Each structure stands twice: as C-alpha cells, then as structure tokens.
Amino acid sequence: MVLELIANQSGGNASQVRVLSSPPVGDDMTKTSQLVKDPEWQKVRKSLLGKWKEKPEWCCSQLKKYLGSLSKTTNNKIKIVMNYLTGTAFRIGKIKPPCVISMRTQLSLEIKKRKAKKLWT
C-alpha cells in the first residue's frame, strides 16, 4: 500500500494520510515468493521433480505448455519460469540440457522486448 502524508496547513506535523494505491494483485503482483504460490505453477513444478535427468525434453515441454504462447503469456508466468530456470540446480550446472539454455534465451529476449515497449513490470 502506498501512503501519502498530508502536511498540516500551519506547517506542523502531517495530519492526514491518504491511500494512493492498493497492494498489487493479479498480473501486477511482483514478489516472486507470492508468484510461485500459484496453484497452477505448483502443479507443474511438482510434476518436474526428479525427472530432469531422465526426461529433460519432456520437462522443457511442460514448461512451454505452462507458458503457452510466449508473446501472449503474462509477465508473472515469465517471471515464475525464469526464476525456476535460474535456480540453484540450473545455476551450478547439475541440470543443463540444451532446451533449458534455449528457453532461458527465449525468455530473456521476450523480457527485453517487453521492457523496450514498457510492458514489463
């Protein structure tokens, strides 16, 4: 919540507080810890557990299915998947199939496009 303090006309302490906006919701929600609680994402994430070593292409296809059309998907879904693909197992190289590198590249490019159009929040 964003608050604005309104100063007293006599120059003293602020005497009123006005709410300027409400907490972010839906696609405006930006905190990763809140985003990853999405039930749809949790279902996908759980389906990937323990499968990357044996079925990396299948895992990547599940992430693509979750995202849908990259140009039409929400910023939140991109943030969730990018957060997942930059997690510890991927960062230290424990999970490193080519499809992950490709997907991270595609997501990065989409983020850059949206930032250039001022559509990334």
Secondary structure, 3 states (H helix, E strand, C coil): CEEEEEECCCCCCEEEEEEEECCCCHHHCCCHHHHCCCHHHHHHHHHHCCCCCCCHHHHHHHHHHHHCCCCCCCHHHHHHHHHHHCCHHHHCCCCCCHHHHHHHHHHHHHHHHHHHCCCCC
